[in-house]
Amino acid sequence: MTRIRNPFAGSEGYNCFGCSPDNPIGFNLVFTDEDDEIATTWNPAPDYVGFSGVLHGGIQAALHDEIAGWFVFAKLGTAGFTSELSVRFLAPVLISKGPVSLRARLESRQDRIATLTTNLFDGEGTLCSEAHVAYYIVPEHIARRRFHYPGLQAFTDA
């Protein structure tokens, strides 16, 4: 398991809801590289519930979307945008069970579409939601110009 560096941190105007360490209402996610997967954990506060004590489904979708984007950055060496996101809710995520964990892996890559699967587990390790994400990816030179992608090396501490 290797921590993925956030090369965007400290950049002017960077305030991503998912991964900026400086967004006071955001997730402040930190990611790790675990062989063929990207992983993260997050401790949901009561501000993020729908039903009493249950993590809101839209928040879950945002978490799935964020980890998919970081997989593209850190594993595929480019950037792009989510073109499709389909979430299956399998069990309620009770925030009383503690931090949730997410994992993302690549299912396929064809032309400019990377298809990923992401999983969200509650604090007891139960799979509570899963998503299939189609991510439109661009060549690295375009990602650098249009999306301020800093290159694959920027995500490692080496």
N, C-alpha and C positions, 0 to 999 in steps of 0.2 A: 504494500500500500504506500503510495507516494502522494504527498499533498501537491495539488495543482496550484501554481501561483496565479494570482489575479493581476494581470498586467494593466488592467484598466483603473485599478484603485489609485486615487489621487489625481486622475485626469480631470481637467476642467470640464464641467458639465455632466460628468458621470454620476448618475444617481439611480442606477437600475434597481427596481423594486426587488428583484430576485437576488442579486449578488453584490450590490454595492455595500461595503462595510460601513459606509457613512449615512445610509438612508435610515432615519430613525423609526420609520414604520415598515421597513422592508424585511425580507427574510434574512439578509446578511449571510447567505449561504457560502460555505467553503467546500470545495470538492476534492476528492482523492481519486487517483488513478489506480484501479485494481485489476490489472491484466487486461481483459477484454471489456471491462466495465468502468463506468464512472459512478462514484457514490457520494452521498452527502447525508448529513443528519440535520434536523431542525427541531427546536423545541417550541411547539405552538402555544401561544398565549391565549387567554380567553377572548381577546379581541378578534380572533379568527374563527369563531364558531358560527354555525348556523343554528341548529337545534342546540339546546342547552348541553354543553360539554362535548359536542360533536364537531369536528373540524369541517368547515364549510366546503362543499364540493367545488366551488369556484377557486378556492385557495388551493385545493388539491390539484386542480387542472393547471394552475399557474406553476406549482412546484414541478409537475411533470414536464411542462413546457420549458422551464428553466434548465433542468438537468439535461434535456435533449440538446438544447443549444450549447451547453458546455461540452457535451460529447463531441459535437461538431467542431468546436474550437480546438479542444485538446487531443482528440483522437484522429479526426479527419484532416486537420491542418488547414481549415478554411472557415468561412462564415456563410451566412445566408439568412433564411427566415422560415418559420413554421408555415407550411402550406395546408396541413391537415392535422388535427388533434382529436383523437377519439378516446374517451375515458370510460372504462367500466368500473363502476363502484361495486365492490364485492362485500364489504363490511363497513360498519361505521368506524370512524377513527375517533376514539375517545381520547381527548387530550389528557385526561387523568392518568393515562397509561405511560405518559412521558414522551420523550423525543421520538419523532418519526424518522425513518430512514428511507432513502430512495436509491435506486440503482437504474442505470441506463446501459443498454447494449445495442449494437448494430445488428439488424436483421438482414438488410440487403442494401446495396448501393447500385443504382442504375442511372447512367448519365448524370443528371443533376439532382436526382432525388435519392436521399438517404432515408431509409425506413428504420425507425428505432422502436424498441420496446422499453418502456419505463415502468418500474414497480414501486409502489409506496407501501411500507410496512409500518404498523403501529409500534408503540414502545415495547410490546411483548413479542414482536416478530411476526405477527399475523399479516398476511398480504391483504390489504384493504382496498386498493385500487390499482389498476394497471392501465397504461395508455399505449396506443400505437400512434406514432408521430411520423408524419411525412415531412421531411425538411428539405427545402429547396436550397441547394448549395451552389456556390459560384466558384470559379477558379480563384486560386489564391491571389493573383495580381488584382483581380476585381474586388475581392474581399478586403484587401489592403486599402484600396482607393475609396470604395463606397461605404464600407462598414468599419473602417479604422482597425482592421484585423492586424495585430502586431507580428504575426508569424508564429509558428508552432513552438519555437525555442523560447518565446516569451512566457510560456506557461510552465516552464520548468525552472527550478532554482539553480540548475547547473550552468 
